[in-house]
Amino acid sequence: MIAASGFRSVDALLIALIVVLLLVSGLLALAETSLVRTSRVKAKALLDDRRRGARQLVRLVEHPEQFLNPVLLLVLICQLVSATLVGVLASQWLGAIGVVAATVFEVVVIFVLFEAVPKNWAVHNPERAALFSAPIVAAIVRFPLVRAVSSVLIGLANLLIGRHKDDPGAIVGVTESELLAMADVAHADDVIETAERAFIHSIIDFGDAVVREVMVPRPDMVTLEAGATVSAGLEEALAAGRSRLPVHLHNVDDVVGIAYAKDLIRTEHEGHGGDPVSDHMRPASFVPETKSLTALLREMQDHKFHLSIVVDEYGGTAGLVTLEDLIEELVGEIVDEYDVEEPTVERFDDGSVVVTARMAVDDADQLLDARLPQGTWDTVGGLLLDLAGRVPKEGEAVEVDGFRLVALQVKGRRIGRVRIERTAPAADHHGSTD
């Protein structure tokens, strides 16, 4: 009786140990899934919301290699030890058939209840699972033995895959595509408004744009000759509705300064309207057409100027860019009471659209859900010129990638407006571009 009683006590202890090991493996399986699926951006957002456990969560997701190996190792140990103990007890109680019973138990109980169920719950409740498990995992990885084993495993992994601790590719950050996808998903889930989604896209696209894409081109510039009088310059500024005009010597390629309308008004009021404009101009700022908009905006803020002359690679004047042009790239067209508003896009019932030739090809792609050809041109007008091989006549059309581009308005050597018609069904067009 004593031996039997001792045997039953040992069995009870083994059963209790099995239960504890399975619970720990289930908890760690939940932690593994939730922590791996949590991005650094999400973790920091939870920290900003002052959620309990968020601080430990941020530390863990910033260095996933420090918790992933220990967690995987502990899950494996717990499952192997518990499975072994189940096999021992089953063989003692049921003999040879106990092996079959133990196998069924391990598949149904260990895999389903303590592997699949915790991980699926973590997938459906990622925030709750991550915040719940982060403090526990953070405490586990601080144990000296766990840290020692983790260091060995990380070193072995680095040796096998060729990555080092200071390798910038070891931890992958959020890409622009992922940020745009997040904005699209948030909009689809009614978390943000349509205007907010468009603004997020504009901010990200702003960082990739260069001055050439937003500048006022050379033919559209309004300039003053250096020898013109202040009175004549003021009349020109008022007629053009401009507060700042470039001043040039012999031609537009020789810009020497910027005339401010308020300076001309003050000079005229003081009775010096006959003075040359060059006596009252301010220094001009020059930027290359390949300069990024982000860098130019920062420069305008730091040096407090609103207009720059854009120069090409040969030193000639390519156009000008203003602070308003940069802001419009972020928030859309800004029309004041002096602007003559011309519709940028006109849609028709047949599905065609009429756009200004200055519209960027990327914007036309978004408008039409298309993939128009990319090249040395930036605008729809530039694309039409390249495809035609010359300045087209009004009404002349070219076809490309399932679309017909018609030159609706041509002034001299410049295209004003372009009609874009779809010549193939949208599905066929997409299929041809893949």
Summary of the structure (lengths in Angstrom):
residues: 434
radius of gyration: 34.6
end to end distance: 78.8
largest distance: 124.6
contacts: 1262
relative contact order: 0.06
helix: 57%
strand: 15%
